[in-house]
Amino acid sequence: MTNDPLKPATIAAQAAGATDGETAGVVPGIHLSTTYLRDPDYELMRADNKYGRDENDTVRQAEEVLRQLEGAAATLLFPTGMAAVAAVFRALPSGARVILQSGIYWGTIKWVRDFCARRGIILEEVDAADATALAAACRSSADLVWVETPSNPWLKVVDIAAAAGVAHKAGAILVVDATAATPILTRPLDLGADIVMHSASKAINGHTDVLAGVLSCRDVASSIWQAIAMDRHDAGAIIGPFEAWLLLRGVRTLPLRVERMCANALAVAEFLEGHALVEAVLYPGLPSNAGHAIASRQMSGGYGSLLSVLIKGDRARALDVVGRLRLFHRATSLGGVESLVEHRHTIEPHTGIPETLLRLSVGIEDAGDLIADLAQALDVH
Ligand SMILES: *Cc1c(COP(=O)(O)O)cnc(C)c1O
């Protein structure tokens, strides 16, 4: 035996060694208690368990699996992805300067704009996939740089190592929303990021039945991480034990699901790119994509399950294609085992999303079935 760390497939399948100590069950139980016992001398029977607000063994087990997959020093779960986003920004002092990648997940942009306006935080939005533009924004000192790669729904790729370099020179920490990549394809902390965030509601859980968010850090002692951890404890933005247990269950198959979803997404992207009624396909796995070279460097094992496609024609034509799909569910979200399609312009009409853009989240179904479904939907009837 060497001391090499275990590989992701092993960490995930065995839930980082979590079993049930009380019953000897292979699968750990769900710990629902909100409070913990003291002995006759009034000492806590377990020093790390006092009250359930953020002291819960089921939550800790789920966090430990994600910590190991991420190669992180520490990991904290939150009740949603947005609660994890908010936890980072709430840790900033008033008057801070923040650089936010433009054109990313709309929920993040909207909340960050509102929050920064309320809190007197200077916000600059920049296309971080353009390394020159990001470097220019980082010429003045800053506190936080926030990027999302691959981005949703444009599938732009940010060079994490380069972003970390310019962010650190500006005195800022780099936070990466790697939801579309998952910890299986990209480990941003290894590339120089300070904190990585995921909406665990997406591929990490993977079964479209849990809302959760996660933050992992490289340096537990950093002031921002200390502030985030204290705020979660004091303000109580915690995940419930049942959700944490479902995550622990879902994540066991994450490497396997990601592998199949990436293969399917690439097959779907290649089919669509060659289709006469398709204007363009946005997917970092395609050599034609502007981010392909960077994605090939910083993603290993695939390019993710998310892609966008621009349909030739107009809004009505794009909606017609959506309406004809039989296997792709018409629904928002991404990263689940079942494929989804979304007409993003309908959801966020004022943010510059083309009316012909369809966002696909490719699941683990048979790739041939998915392609046949798209082929019949694209067919002019
Ligand atoms: C879904 C998503 C979020 C928000 O996560 P929730 O769990 O829905 O709150 C943040 N970032 C990205 C990239 C997402 O796809």
The ligand as an SDF file (V2000), in Angstrom:
LIG
                    3D

 15 15  0  0  0  0  0  0  0  0999 V2000
  -28.3940   26.1760   -9.9940 C   0  0  0  0  0  0  0  0  0  0  0  0
  -27.1610   26.9890   -9.9210 C   0  0  0  0  0  0  0  0  0  0  0  0
  -26.9060   27.8290   -8.8210 C   0  0  0  0  0  0  0  0  0  0  0  0
  -27.9020   27.9860   -7.6750 C   0  0  0  0  0  0  0  0  0  0  0  0
  -28.0930   26.7990   -6.9770 O   0  0  0  0  0  0  0  0  0  0  0  0
  -29.4720   26.4280   -6.2260 P   0  0  0  0  0  0  0  0  0  0  0  0
  -29.1410   25.1210   -5.5850 O   0  0  0  0  0  0  0  0  0  0  0  0
  -30.5480   26.3400   -7.2600 O   0  0  0  0  0  0  0  0  0  0  0  0
  -29.7420   27.4990   -5.2380 O   0  0  0  0  0  0  0  0  0  0  0  0
  -25.7100   28.5380   -8.8080 C   0  0  0  0  0  0  0  0  0  0  0  0
  -24.8240   28.4350   -9.8160 N   0  0  0  0  0  0  0  0  0  0  0  0
  -25.0410   27.6550  -10.8980 C   0  0  0  0  0  0  0  0  0  0  0  0
  -24.0320   27.5960  -11.9810 C   0  0  0  0  0  0  0  0  0  0  0  0
  -26.2350   26.9080  -10.9830 C   0  0  0  0  0  0  0  0  0  0  0  0
  -26.4510   26.1460  -12.0650 O   0  0  0  0  0  0  0  0  0  0  0  0
  1  2  1  0
  2  3  1  0
  2 14  2  0
  3  4  1  0
  3 10  2  0
  4  5  1  0
  5  6  1  0
  6  7  2  0
  6  8  1  0
  6  9  1  0
 10 11  1  0
 11 12  2  0
 12 13  1  0
 12 14  1  0
 14 15  1  0
M  END
$$$$
